[in-house]
Amino acid sequence: MGLLERLRKEWFIVGIVLVIAVARLEPAVGVKGGPLKPEITITYIAVSAIFFNSGLSLKTEELTSALMHVKLHLFVQIFTLVFFPTAIWLFLQLLSITPINEWLLKGLQTVGCMPPPVSSAVILTKAVGGNEAAAIFNSAFGSFLLGSSSSVPFTSIFSQLFMTVVVPLIIGQIVRRYIKDWLERKKPPFGTISSCVLLMIIYTTFCDTFANPNIDLDKFSLIIIVFIIFSVQMSFMFLTFLFSTRVVKSQSITAIPHPLKKMDLHRCH
């Protein structure tokens, strides 16, 4: 595989690097209150566009079926809101004796206790061919649970999630009914569109970060934290994959009829 072909295949990763670099060069463009007005264009318009896109691309049967996967939802919520924060807390107890910046460790603990952002959870699940409908439900439900236990007014969180997630999703489903044949015939690049919107979100986020004059981090701590985040993500992804595949294999084995039982059935007939 040539370099250009490889870059074309991994365009999203390349895009992340580019938008971070652009944000570093001129953060004032995408900062809150700046020319792009991300507090409106990103918080409401971009996120709504992602879920309108999901509403167009998902079949209604897939959404209703996803709501019935109780075991999956229970596993995701326990893993996200109980197991993962606990594991990160224990890990950070070890890191607290190192010279890593204390505020970076506190930030890592805070992020570890939060559910995944609704928009990125859905887009990344779609990108790897996962259950997009289940990702929508679990990321939104996790945000509802977190909002109900935080100091932020629950009505504010509920109204924002409802307007930027539920309403665009329903509108997308309604529009899909009228242009279903066209969608199946043309097959628009829903995943690519959502990924481009996510790049905009990443860009404005880093613009806010680089525009903050109070950030003063040593390079050692920053590099170590990036390495830790990458290692933790890979470890938990492997753990989840290993656990889920073993469950599927065990269910498949138990579902196979025993040969002797088959013979007895044939004899009865």
Secondary structure, 3 states (H helix, E strand, C coil): CCHHHHHHHCHHHHHHHHHHHHHHHCCCCCCCCCCCCHHHHHHHHHHHHHHHHHHHHCCHHHHHHHHCCHHHHHHHHHHHHHHHHHHHHHHHHHHCCCCCCHHHHHHHHHHHCCCCCHHHHHHHHHHCCCCHHHHHHHHHHHHHHHHHCCCCCHHHHHHHHHHHHHHHHHHHHHHHHHHHHHHHHHCCCHHHHHHHHHHHHHHHHHHHHHHCCCCCCCHHHHHHHHHHHHHHHHHHHHHHHHHHHHHHHHHHHHHCCCHHHHHHHHHHC
